[in-house]
Amino acid sequence: MSDLDLRLLRYFVGLAESRSFTEAARALHVAQPTLSQGIERLEKIVGTRLVDRGPRGSTRSVVLTEAGQVLLPAAVDILQRVDRALQSTRSTALSAPLAVGFGSSTPRDVTSHLLGTGDELGITLSLEHVPWGHELDRLRSGVLDLCFLQVPQNFTDPALRVVPLRRVRRVAVFPRLHQLASRAQLALAELDDEPIVDAASDRDYWIVNPRPGRRAPRTVGPPARTVEEMMAFVTAGRGMAITSLSVAQAHGGAELSFVPIVDLDDVALVLVGNAQDRRPAVSALLSAMDGD
């Protein structure tokens, strides 16, 4: 016996319920010839006629044969079982916990919104703090299912599904008593002579290397491996730094000053997942966050 296509059973049940090829085709969203061919295919598989079509051009209702009457309840039961199994599988997939990575620069209102979205979708989420520069390694290795990143606005990666969330301004960080600390804003050129704390991750982007005119910034080592290390170096007067406004909001204090840089592009805050990961829960969460 040939493998039975569930679609043929759905055609048969739809026809049995409407008793009309025209009405059944409309309800099933298929062309009437497609429906007719499907019923003929099913009859060939079971080896007998299932419906009495009447004379060609007849307007009377389709009537199930004795064999069709036997098959109908079994077909309905099979389709209901398959639908329940699929729904159960989807529910299980949605309820499996997802690990979401975030960093010291991830705004807390964003993580709160993500958790709330997970609750609305029935998806259990756990949050994992990830050191700066380790986000993508943990995502690609499967330790994380999703991760927040702050990246350049033109960031693309074919291996990732990237959902933009917001743009965040870049700011200069100074010790409180620095001569530029009281400025309302400044231009990048005003930082050319300022020593900048070197960065261990995404180095050229965060220290803005090279500067206009191909000039290299004057860096101070050792490179900061975390936001906390960067803030400690700046507080100690080792140099200034460039970071995002969300870092300022999370790490601001009396000993530091954050000044907007007017001629630098904003940072893009994004939520990312692996492009090959098509689990329903991951797709549902990315789609929900993409719509906000």
Secondary structure in CASP SS format (residue, H / E / C, confidence):
PFRMAT SS
TARGET T0000
AUTHOR 0000-0000-0000
METHOD secondary structure of the structure
MODEL  1
M C 1.00
S C 1.00
D C 1.00
L C 1.00
D C 1.00
L H 1.00
R H 1.00
L H 1.00
L H 1.00
R H 1.00
Y H 1.00
F H 1.00
V H 1.00
G H 1.00
L H 1.00
A H 1.00
E H 1.00
S H 1.00
R C 1.00
S C 1.00
F H 1.00
T H 1.00
E H 1.00
A H 1.00
A H 1.00
R H 1.00
A H 1.00
L H 1.00
H C 1.00
V C 1.00
A C 1.00
Q H 1.00
P H 1.00
T H 1.00
L H 1.00
S H 1.00
Q H 1.00
G H 1.00
I H 1.00
E H 1.00
R H 1.00
L H 1.00
E H 1.00
K H 1.00
I H 1.00
V H 1.00
G C 1.00
T C 1.00
R C 1.00
L C 1.00
V E 1.00
D E 1.00
R C 1.00
G C 1.00
P C 1.00
R C 1.00
G C 1.00
S C 1.00
T C 1.00
R C 1.00
S C 1.00
V C 1.00
V E 1.00
L E 1.00
T C 1.00
E H 1.00
A H 1.00
G H 1.00
Q H 1.00
V H 1.00
L H 1.00
L H 1.00
P H 1.00
A H 1.00
A H 1.00
V H 1.00
D H 1.00
I H 1.00
L H 1.00
Q H 1.00
R H 1.00
V H 1.00
D H 1.00
R H 1.00
A H 1.00
L H 1.00
Q H 1.00
S H 1.00
T H 1.00
R H 1.00
S H 1.00
T H 1.00
A H 1.00
L H 1.00
S H 1.00
A C 1.00
P C 1.00
L E 1.00
A E 1.00
V E 1.00
G E 1.00
F E 1.00
G C 1.00
S C 1.00
S C 1.00
T C 1.00
P C 1.00
R H 1.00
D H 1.00
V H 1.00
T H 1.00
S H 1.00
H H 1.00
L H 1.00
L H 1.00
G H 1.00
T H 1.00
G H 1.00
D H 1.00
E H 1.00
L H 1.00
G C 1.00
I C 1.00
T C 1.00
L E 1.00
S E 1.00
L E 1.00
E E 1.00
H E 1.00
V C 1.00
P C 1.00
W C 1.00
G C 1.00
H C 1.00
E H 1.00
L H 1.00
D H 1.00
R H 1.00
L H 1.00
R H 1.00
S C 1.00
G C 1.00
V C 1.00
L C 1.00
D C 1.00
L E 1.00
C E 1.00
F E 1.00
L E 1.00
Q E 1.00
V E 1.00
P E 1.00
Q C 1.00
N C 1.00
F C 1.00
T C 1.00
D C 1.00
P C 1.00
A C 1.00
L E 1.00
R E 1.00
V E 1.00
V E 1.00
P E 1.00
L E 1.00
R E 1.00
R E 1.00
V E 1.00
R C 1.00
R E 1.00
V E 1.00
A E 1.00
V E 1.00
F E 1.00
P E 1.00
R C 1.00
L C 1.00
H C 1.00
Q C 1.00
L C 1.00
A C 1.00
S C 1.00
R C 1.00
A C 1.00
Q C 1.00
L E 1.00
A C 1.00
L H 1.00
A H 1.00
E H 1.00
L H 1.00
D C 1.00
D C 1.00
E C 1.00
P C 1.00
I E 1.00
V E 1.00
D E 1.00
A E 1.00
A C 1.00
S C 1.00
D C 1.00
R H 1.00
D H 1.00
Y H 1.00
W H 1.00
I H 1.00
V C 1.00
N C 1.00
P C 1.00
R E 1.00
P H 1.00
G H 1.00
R H 1.00
R E 1.00
A C 1.00
P C 1.00
R C 1.00
T E 1.00
V E 1.00
G E 1.00
P E 1.00
P E 1.00
A E 1.00
R C 1.00
T C 1.00
V H 1.00
E H 1.00
E H 1.00
M H 1.00
M H 1.00
A H 1.00
F H 1.00
V H 1.00
T H 1.00
A C 1.00
G C 1.00
R C 1.00
G C 1.00
M E 1.00
A E 1.00
I E 1.00
T E 1.00
S E 1.00
L H 1.00
S H 1.00
V H 1.00
A H 1.00
Q H 1.00
A H 1.00
H H 1.00
G C 1.00
G C 1.00
A C 1.00
E C 1.00
L E 1.00
S E 1.00
F E 1.00
V E 1.00
P E 1.00
I E 1.00
V C 1.00
D C 1.00
L C 1.00
D C 1.00
D C 1.00
V E 1.00
A E 1.00
L E 1.00
V E 1.00
L E 1.00
V E 1.00
G E 1.00
N E 1.00
A C 1.00
Q C 1.00
D C 1.00
R C 1.00
R C 1.00
P H 1.00
A H 1.00
V H 1.00
S H 1.00
A H 1.00
L H 1.00
L H 1.00
S H 1.00
A H 1.00
M H 1.00
D H 1.00
G C 1.00
D C 1.00
END
